Amino acid sequence: MAKNFSVSAMALAVFLAALLGSPLFADQPPPAEEAPLEPQAFPRPLRGKTAVIPERLSRGADVAMPSLIEGLDKPSTQAYIDRYATRSGRLWLDSVMANAQPYLAFIRKEIDARNLPVELLYVPVIESGFVSDAKSSSGAVGLWQFMRNSMGPFDMKITEWMDERMDFWKATIGALEKLSENHRALGDWALALAAYNMGLGGLQRVVKQTGVKDYWKLSERNHLKMETSAYMPKLLAVSHILTHPRQYGLPVLWIKDVQWTRIKAGKTVDLRLVAEYAGVDEKVLINANRELFYTVTPPDKNYLLKVRVEDADKIAATLERSDVVMIKYYMYTVKSGDTLSALARHYGVTVAQIMEHNNGARPNALQIGARLVIPAFKDVAPYQGAPANDPPPSDFTGAHVVRQGETLWSIAQAYGIRPETLAMINNMNLQDTLSVGRTLKAPIKE
């Protein structure tokens, strides 16, 4: 595959402006419409050659794979070949495939294991530019651009710790299973890929309404939305150029494939510290686990950390160490007026995450002087607390009847005052226990 090299910002901008005005690229909003491509409007490929349908597709160092998808000879595909074969197009493809390097071997292995078309290797080029944390304006996420409502059957979930649509391992397997299901339902790979773009149910409705079960005919007769009509031509064009790089002036390099494995984290750990203690590349480890919102694994001992095979033994040995702390924390002493929600906002975590690291901590029962352990997911200045702004004693003309489970702290929070003030007005100590039914002086709520 091609190596990454410096891309002219102007050339890239011109190419992106001309080509990427489509929701097929995650960082672009969907256009109102996309004009049809006219082959004669674009320069011919390098050396003036028109692409011909090969009997087998070559992937450089790999064994040649048969092409199972027709359409390379279609005018729309030829037009996209011409467009991607321009200088700026080739620069863009080269940079995209540099993004792809960590994932290519894994995706190829999964495709080969399922005996799927080799063209599926390049779906992430069209979907995300091979950016593992890409997000579209429509809410699709990851290499394979899964929507929230489509990830459920494929062992992916979203929690306060992570979004597994950005897990390259799970998302790749999920996408290939989804494409295989589409193919079983439709019996044609072009239709299966179109269904990946617009949804299986939507495509089946179009087929039923028109009586046409041929992607290219549906496209030529304008039965598909423009985005879906462009999907297969783009994919086949990209696949053809990247499997015939010399013909189109792209460098052919021998790059070592990255081999991945998964190991159980066993506990919550900060990937930055794991990399430091294991002596491995921190950037590689973090990028491999891009689904994590922080650089910290969730509190699930069965969470599977993705690591390079060459790093696996060192990381596994590091995770088994009991003599080092694998996560950074802030220590915070609770002051008057503090709330878990305010602390969570300041330190960039959630209330639930603070509670998980502090057994017994409850939002409505913080104790002044208590020490809290707060995960250091980002670098922040010490929390200074909210300024005191309690009303004067003369304003405490209301009455509050204590209910089951209430504390001075929770009642003070409800009225937006400090617990010390509430205790002082009612001649109490902060540690006093409240009895159900007791009436306390309190500010009158507006």
Secondary structure, 3 states (H helix, E strand, C coil): CCCCCCCCHHHHHHHHHHHCCCCCCCCCCCCCCCCCCCHHHCCCCHHHCCCCCCCEECCCCCCCEECCCCCCCCHHHHHHHHHHCCHHHHHHHHHHHHHHHHHHHHHHHHHHHCCCCHHHHHHHHHHHCCCCCCECCCCCECCCCECHHHCHHHCCCECCCEEHHHCHHHHHHHHHHHHHHHHHHHCCHHHHHHHHHHCHHHHHHHHHHHCCCCHHHHHHCCCCCHHHHHHHHHHHHHHHHHHCCHHHCCCCCCCCCCCEEEEECCCCCEHHHHHHHHCCCHHHHHHHCCCECCCECCCCCCCEEEEEHHHHHHHHHHHCCCCCCCCCEEEEECCCCCCHHHHHHHHCCCHHHHHHCCCCCCCCCCCCCCEEEEECCCCCCCCCCCCCCCCCHHHCCEEEECCCCCCHHHHHHHHCCCHHHHHHHCCCCCCCCCCCCCEEEECCCC
